[in-house]
Amino acid sequence: MMRPGWILLSWLTLAGAALAEPRVLVVPSFGDPPYQGVLAGIRQVAFEVRVDSQALPPTREALERLVKEAAPDTVLVPLGSRAAQAIAEANPALPVVACFLLNAIGPKGNPSWQTATLELPPDIQANWIRRVLPTARTAGILYNPAESAARAEALAGALRRAGLSPQLAEAPRPVDITTALEHLRDRADLLVSIPDLTVFNPITAKTIMLFSYRHRVPVIGLSQAWARAGALFSLEWDHEEHGRYCGQLALKALGIGGRAQPQRKLLTSVNLRAAAHMHVVLPPDLVGMFSTVFD
């Protein structure tokens, strides 16, 4: 006959096991469809563990409380720079996989903090540019040297391998963008966006797109939002694909996953109205290669 003490001990052991259930806590910056796509991808991969989604708390105190109350076997997955920056400032003791970022955010040298950015290999960008704009000879790269010197040089190398001559223009501050664009006006057949938040952000987009349309210099955008706003085309990782990659990283952080598979599927968007304005001829079979077509 089992003694009451053993019964209590067994119950506590089972309760502790339940509390220690592995958990992925996703904290999106916003609730827009792209974030929902990433969350769907995470759920597809991490279906064997509990996956919860919690809107980013409105205050730092509320965020710190959310983190403090999370169970030990929890990995935090902030989506987007807003959530990632807030969680980095909260300095949680839990493992973090920050996803859906243009640039890596978080403490350097912290093994419990991982990032998954939306940045594409530059050769993919260069090869798509050559495919869509086969007669282009020069490609402008606008960047902040303090933030993106290595990234700009890597892209320049990829453009050279694709048969294009890169034209680099520095814009250390947003106020320098107009001068840098004027430098590129007669030197570049197109402008390639890079994940540089000083240069390519919602505030500077109007200046860049106005230059593009005024001088008929096509912009290769960072995301579907840029293509919708008038960029000739854009390339980014498919949102669910990115989520699946993040889900694999989260499982690995929990100690129950293997090596994360590289991202492969792209979300490609083209703007036919921009093509017509830029006098860019896009054959129907080429248009058919894009995931999304804006007309």
N, C-alpha and C positions, 0 to 999 in steps of 0.2 A: 504493500500500500504506500502511495507517494505521500510524503509528509507535506504539510502546508508550506513550509519554507522552500522546499524544492518546487512546489507549484508556483509560488511567487517568483522564484528565480527564473523558472522556465518562461513565465509570462513576460518578465522584464527582458529576457533575452530575445524573445520573439518580437516584442515591441521595439527593442533597439534595432533589430534587423529591418523592421518595417520603416523606422525612421531613417535608416541608412540607405534607403532605396536610391539608386543613381538617378540623377535628375539633371536635365538641361533647361536652364532658365533663360529664355530669349527676351531681350529688352530692346525693342526697335525704337529708333529715333522718331519715326512717324508711322502712321497706319496706311500709307499709300499702297497701291497695288504692287509696286516693285518690292517693298518690304514683305508683303504678304507672300509673294512668290518665293523669296528667300526662306521664309518660315516654312512654307510648304516643302521645299527641298530638304530642310533640316529634318522635318517630320518623316519624310520618306526614308531617310537613312537611319535615323535614331529611333525607329519604331519599337525597339525592344526596351527602351527606357522611357521614363516619364519626361515629356516635353511640355513645358508651360511657357506661355507668352504673357509678359507683363509690360504695360505701357510705361515709358520712362516717367518716374515720379516728378512732380513739378518743382520740388525743392531738394536741396542737397541732404537735408535732414531726413526727408522721406526716403531718399535713395539709400542713405546709410542704414536706415532701419530695415529696408528691404534686404540689403546685403547681409546685415547682421542676423536676421531671422532665417536666412537660407540654411538648409541642412548641410552638414559637412561634405557629403557626397554630391555636391552640386557644382556644375560648371556654368559660369555666366557667359552669355553670348550676346553682347551688345551689337546692334545692327546700325551702321551709319556713324559718322564722325561725332554727331551730337551726343549719342548715348555712350560711345566709346570714351569720349573726353570726360564725361560726367563720372563714369565708373572708374576711370583712371585716377581722377581727383579724389574719389572715395577710398581708394587704396585698399581694395578688398583682400582678404587672406585666401579667398577661393581662387581656383584656376579660372582664367578668362580666355575666351577665343573671340577677339573683336573682328567682325566681318562687315562686308559691304562698305569698304573704305576706299577712298581715292588714294590716300597716303597712310602709311603705318602710323598708328597712334598708340601711345602707351609708354610705360617705363622701360627703358633700355636695360638689357642684361637681366631681366626678370624671367626665369625659366617657366614660371606659371602663367605668363602672359604671351599669347600668340596672336598674330594678325593674319587676316586673309584679305588682300586688297583686290580691287577690280582692274588693276593694271594689266594690260596685255603685253605679251612678248612683242618687242618692236618689229621683229620680222613679219609677224602676222599683219600689223598695221601697214608696213611697207608693201607687202605683197598684194593686199587689197587695194591700196592706192594705185599700184601699177595696173591692176586688173580693171579698175573703174575708169582710170584716167591714163590710158596707154600713151597718149601724146605728151603728157606733162614732162617737163625737163627739170624743174626746180621745185623744192618744197620748203616752205618757211616753218621755222620752229621758234615760237615765242615762249620765253621762259624767264623765271627768276633764278639767277645763278646761285644764290645762297640756298635755294631750296631744291633745284632740279638740274644742276650742272651735269651730274653723272647720267641722269635719265635722258637729258637732251643729247649728250654725246652718243649714248647707246642707240637712240633713235636715228641720229645722223648716220651712224655706221650702217644701220639696217637700210636706210634710204639709199645709201651709196651702193649697197649690194643689189638693190632692186633697180639700179640704173638711174637714180635721181640725184641731183645735186642739192644737198641740204644748205639752207641759208638760215643761220642762227641770228636771232635778235634778242638782246637782253632787256628785261623789264623788271628791275629790282623792286619797284613799287607799282601799285595800280596806276598812279598818275603818269608813269612812264610808258604805258601801253600805247597811247596814241602816237608818240614819237617812234616807238619800235615798229609799229605797224606801217608808218610812213617809210621807214627804212626798208621794209619788205615789199612795198607796193610795186616797184618795178623790178624786183629781184626774184619774186616767188610766184609760181603758177597756182599754188594752193597753200593753205595753212593747216598744219597738223596740230590738233590739240594734244596736250599731254596733261597728266594729273598733277598740275601745279596750281594750288589754290590761290596763289597771289594773282595769277594771270587769268585762269579759267574758273570763274565762279558766277553765280547768278547776277552779281552786281556788274561785272565787267562784260557779261555776255552781250549786252546791247551795243557797247562800243565796238566789239569784235564783229558782230553780225552786220552792223551799219557799214563798217569798212568793207566787209566781204561783198555786200550787195552793191555798194557804190562803185567798187573797182573790179567787180566780177572775179573775185579771188575765192574759190570754193573753200569752205571750212570742213575739215574732217573732225566730227564731233566725238566727245567722250561717252555720250550716252544717247538714248532714244530722245530724251528731252531736248538735246541740241539739234537732232535731226528734225524734230517737230517744230523747233523755233527757226529753222532755215538753213542749218548745215546741210551740205550735199549728202553726206551719209555719216553714219556713226557705227562704231563697233564697241561691244562690251560683252562681258560674260553673261550668258543666259542666267536669269535670276534664280530659277530653280536649280540649275547646274551649280551656281555659286553656293546655294543653300546646301546642296548635297555635299559639296566639298567642306563647308563649315561644319556640317553634321559629323563628318568623318573625323575632323580635328577635335570636335567636342567629345566624341566617344574615346578617342585616343587619350585625351586629357583625363578622362574618367578611368583609364586603365583597362578598357574593354574593347578597344578597337585596334586595328593594325595600321598599316601605312595608308595615308590619304592618297587617293588617286588624283592625278592632275586634272584640272578643268580642261574641257575640250570644246563644249558646245557654245557657240556664239549667238548673241542677239544682234542682228544686223538690221539697220533701218536706213531707208533712202527717201529723199524728198524730191519728187519729180518737179515740183514747181521751182525749187532752187536750181535743179538741173537745167530747166528751160531758160531761166534768167541768166545762168552762167554760160549758156550756149554749149552745154555738155550733152552729147548724144549718148543715150543709154539704150542699147538693144534690148528687146523684150526678154530674151533669154537671160541677160545679165540682171534685169530688174527682178526676174523670177527667182534669183538666188538670194534675195533679201528676205529676212523674216517679216519685216513690216515695211509697208510702202505708204508714204504720205503724198497725197496729190491735191 
